[in-house]
Every structure is written in C-alpha cells, then in structure tokens.
C-alpha cells in the first residue's frame, strides 16, 4: 500500500509539473530550455531599439521563463520593472496573432511603438513585419491581435 501511495504521489507531482510547464509554453514562445526571445535581450528591444543577444552571466527567471541581457544594468532594469519589458503576445509573431495563429518570429524582425515591442516572422517566403506595416493601421491590428491573444495564449496554436 505504501508503494502504491508513493507511486501515486510521484505521478501526481509529474502531472502537476508538466501541466504548469505546458501552460508556460502556451503563453510564451519558448522551447524546452524555457529561454525567452531566443536569448535576445528584452531591454535592448525597448530601450535601445535594437536586437542584441544576451549573455549567460546576465539572466533572470520570471514565471519559469529565462530572459538574458547584455549587461548587469539591463538585468537590473528588467528586475525592477519586468512587465515593462515583456514582449507582446509572449514573444510570438504579432501578425500571426492578428491572423489567429502562433508563429515563431525572427528576433531581428521587430518594431517598437508606444512603449511596446512587437516581433515578426521572417523567412524566404514571408516578411510579416512588412505585412503589418502595409496595413497602415497599427491600432486596429493591435486591437484584433489582443482579442485573439486572449484565446491563443491558452492553446498550443
């Protein structure tokens, strides 16, 4: 009976942990390493307007997601006010969210507007940032994307 109880406890623990991690992966563009933004610094996007890879020695874990920074000052800025630096739509492609689907963005393809940064898919076939800009109605796109994100953040796609 004791063995059954131990096995049941172990299975329940694994289930709870995997459910919790799965929820994180639904709302954040992360892989099995739980690294956000493909190791790019969220502070560089917003404060410097450029994409910069973070460094291993400057990292923070927030809600089981790891963020890297280029310097101790960037890490300090993020730690002081993380919500300011979090990517829109969990780091997924903003145009994809607008269209109702999650796509992994190119971390070098982004815009900063109104104190927020938006990442976009870019490959040989498609540049989602150009599609977004061609609409010439950022506020409308954001409104629709925000509505879609309310549903998408709880799904795998």
C-alpha positions in Angstrom: 0.0 0.0 0.0 2.9 2.4 0.8 4.4 1.7 -2.6 1.1 2.5 -4.3 0.9 5.7 -2.4 4.4 6.7 -3.3 3.8 5.9 -7.0 0.5 7.9 -6.9 2.2 10.8 -5.3 5.0 10.7 -7.9 2.6 10.5 -10.8 0.5 13.4 -9.4 3.7 15.5 -9.0 4.8 14.9 -12.5 1.4 15.7 -13.9 1.2 19.0 -12.0 4.7 20.0 -13.0 4.1 19.1 -16.7 0.7 20.9 -16.7 2.4 24.0 -15.2 5.2 23.9 -17.8 2.7 23.3 -20.6 0.8 26.4 -19.6 4.1 28.4 -19.8 4.8 27.1 -23.3 1.3 28.1 -24.4 1.7 31.7 -23.4 5.4 32.1 -24.2 7.5 31.4 -27.3 9.9 29.2 -25.6 11.5 25.8 -26.3 12.4 23.1 -23.9 15.1 25.3 -22.4 12.5 27.8 -21.3 14.6 30.6 -22.8 12.6 33.6 -24.0 13.2 35.6 -27.1 15.7 33.1 -28.4 18.3 34.6 -25.9 17.8 38.2 -27.1 17.6 40.9 -24.5 14.1 42.4 -23.9 15.7 45.6 -22.6 17.7 46.1 -25.8 14.5 45.9 -27.9 12.7 48.5 -25.9 15.4 50.9 -24.6 17.8 50.7 -27.5 15.6 49.8 -30.4 17.8 47.0 -31.5 18.1 43.2 -31.2 21.0 42.1 -29.1 21.8 38.6 -27.9 22.1 38.4 -24.1 24.9 36.9 -22.2 24.8 33.9 -19.9 26.1 35.8 -16.9 23.2 38.2 -17.1 19.9 36.3 -16.8 16.7 36.4 -14.8 14.0 33.8 -14.4 10.4 35.1 -14.3 7.5 32.7 -14.1 9.7 29.8 -15.2 10.8 31.7 -18.3 14.5 32.7 -18.6 15.5 36.1 -20.0 19.0 37.1 -21.0 20.6 40.6 -21.0 23.7 42.2 -22.4 24.8 43.8 -19.1 24.2 44.0 -15.4 22.5 47.3 -15.9 20.0 45.8 -18.3 19.3 42.9 -15.9 18.7 45.4 -13.1 16.3 47.5 -15.2 14.3 44.3 -16.1 14.3 43.1 -12.5 13.0 46.4 -11.3 10.0 46.5 -13.7 9.7 43.2 -15.7 6.2 43.9 -17.0 7.6 46.9 -18.9 10.0 44.7 -20.9 7.9 41.6 -21.6 7.3 41.1 -25.3 3.8 41.5 -26.8 2.0 38.2 -27.3 4.5 36.1 -25.3 7.1 36.8 -28.0 5.2 35.2 -30.8 4.8 36.9 -34.2 2.4 39.8 -33.8 1.0 39.4 -37.3 0.4 35.7 -36.7 -1.5 36.5 -33.5 -3.5 39.1 -35.5 -4.3 36.4 -38.1 -5.2 33.9 -35.3 -2.1 31.7 -35.2 1.2 31.4 -33.3 4.4 31.6 -35.3 8.0 31.8 -34.0 9.4 35.2 -35.1 12.8 36.2 -36.4 14.3 38.0 -33.3 15.8 40.6 -35.6 12.4 41.5 -37.2 10.6 43.8 -34.8 9.1 47.3 -34.3 8.9 49.4 -31.2 5.8 51.5 -30.9 4.0 53.2 -27.9 6.4 51.7 -25.4 5.9 48.2 -26.6 7.8 45.9 -29.0 6.3 43.5 -31.5 8.2 40.6 -33.1 7.5 39.2 -36.6 8.1 36.1 -38.6 10.5 36.5 -41.5 11.7 33.8 -43.9 12.3 33.3 -47.6 8.6 33.3 -48.2 7.2 35.9 -45.9 8.0 39.1 -44.0 5.2 39.5 -41.5 6.5 42.9 -40.4 6.1 44.3 -43.9 2.5 42.9 -44.0 1.8 44.6 -40.6 3.2 47.9 -41.8 1.4 47.7 -45.1 -1.9 47.8 -43.3 -1.1 51.3 -42.1 -3.4 50.9 -39.1 -1.3 49.7 -36.1 -4.0 50.4 -33.6 -6.6 48.2 -35.4 -4.1 45.4 -35.8 -3.2 45.6 -32.1 -6.9 45.5 -31.1 -7.6 42.4 -33.2 -4.4 40.7 -32.0 -5.2 41.5 -28.4 -8.6 39.8 -28.8 -7.0 36.8 -30.5 -4.3 36.6 -27.8 -6.9 36.2 -25.2 -7.8 32.8 -26.7 -4.4 31.8 -28.2 -2.4 32.2 -25.0 -4.1 29.2 -23.6 -3.6 26.9 -26.6 -0.6 25.4 -28.4 -1.7 27.1 -31.6 
